[in-house]
Each structure stands twice: as C-alpha cells, then as structure tokens.
Amino acid sequence: MPKADYSHMPETPPVFMSGDESAGLELVDVTLWLAKRLEERKPISPELRALFWSQAKRGMTDEVSLKALDRRWRHLAHLPEPENPLPGDLVKILEDVEEKRRKIVSAL
C-alpha cells in the first residue's frame, strides 16, 4: 500500500461549510451550474448569461496535463541570468533546497 505524506499539511485544518454560509461558495455553485447549462446548450436567462460571462472573463481555465504545464512554464527557461551575483544568504537557501530535493529524488 502506498504511504501518505502529511508533512506538508497545514497546521490549521481546513474548514468545511455549506454554500449557504459562504457567499463565495454560493457564487461558485451558481457559476458551475451556469457553465453546465451552457455546455449542455440549455436555455438560461440573459441576466444569468451576463453574470456567467462577467465571472468567466476574470479567470482562466487550463487543462491539467504535462503538455499544459510545459506551455504554462516554458518561458521560464528563457529568462535572462541575473546581472549581479545573488546574495550569500539566498545562495545558501537555494543550495539547501536543492540538497533536500536531490535526497527526495534519490529515495524514489
């Protein structure tokens, strides 16, 4: 059986609540319902259509795949190198992170 790694769990547990107690959750519910209606080509009122598009234009959707991740982050490979050397404390932090990463990867 695989082991679950809970080392990165937040110290404060998540709080679950119904949509009736959260305006944000209620808005998400309505937006998802409207998206489903539009996808199914079912009728919705002009007011709800305007509400949906006002929300849809503010966000961005993207698939979750290696191809999508590559498209999203490919530009980072072409960033210029810093003109000045990094501060010593930042170099130390980066070295520590890299060392931890290598240990984790070698243990896989």
N, C-alpha and C positions, 0 to 999 in steps of 0.2 A: 504494500500500500504506500502511496506517496505521502510524504510528510508535509504538513502545512507550516510555513514560516510566518510566525506572527510578530517577528521582531520589528516590523515597520508599521504595526497597528498604532493608531493614535491613542494617546493616553486617555483622552476623553472619549467615551464610547459614543457612537452615532445615536442621534435622537430620531425616532420614528414617530410620525404623526400623520393623521389623515389630512386629505386635501381641504377639509372643512376648517382646519385650524391654521392653514398656511395659504396666503394669497398667491405665493409663488408656485406652490404645488397645484393649486387650482388652475392657474394660468397655463401651466404645463399640460395638465389634463385636457383643458379646452383646446390648446394648440395641437396636441396629438390627435384628439378626436377630429378636429377640422382637417388635419393632414390626411387622416384615414378617409374621411368623406371625399376630399378632393381626389385622392388616389383612386378611389372606387368610382369616381365620376358621379357621385350622388349630389343632389341639389343642396346648396346652403344659401343663406340669405346674403345680400350684398354687404350688410353690416359685418357679418361674421367673416366673409371673404376679405374685407378690408382689414379686420382685426388680425386674421391669419397672416396676410402679406406684410402688415406692419411689423409683426414679430419675425417672420421668415427673413426679411431683409436685414435684420440686425444680427443674425447669427450665421453660422456656416456649418454645413454638414460635410462629412467626408467618410469614405469607406475605411474600415479598419483592416488593413492588409499591409504586407511588406511593400507592395508597389506604391500604395498611398503614402506610407511613411517615407519612402525614398523620394517621392515627389515633394512632400512637405519639407523635408530637411536637406535635400540635395544642395541647396545654395550654401550651406554651412561649409562645404568642402572648398568653396571658392573665396572664403573670407581672407582678407589680407592678414599677414602676420603683424603683430604689434610693432610699432616703430621703436618703442622704448622697452627695456627689459622689464619683466614682471617683478613686482615687489617680492622680497625674500619670503615673507610670511605666506603669500599667495602660492609661491612655488612649493613651499613645504606642504601646504594643504593639498595641492594638486598631486604631489608625489604620494602622500598618504592615501588619497582616494584611489590612485592608480594601483598602489600596492594591495589595497583591500580588494579591488576589482580583480586583479590577477589571481589572488588566493581563491576567490569565489569561483572564478572560471576554471582554475586548475582542479578544483574539487568536483567539478561536474563530471 
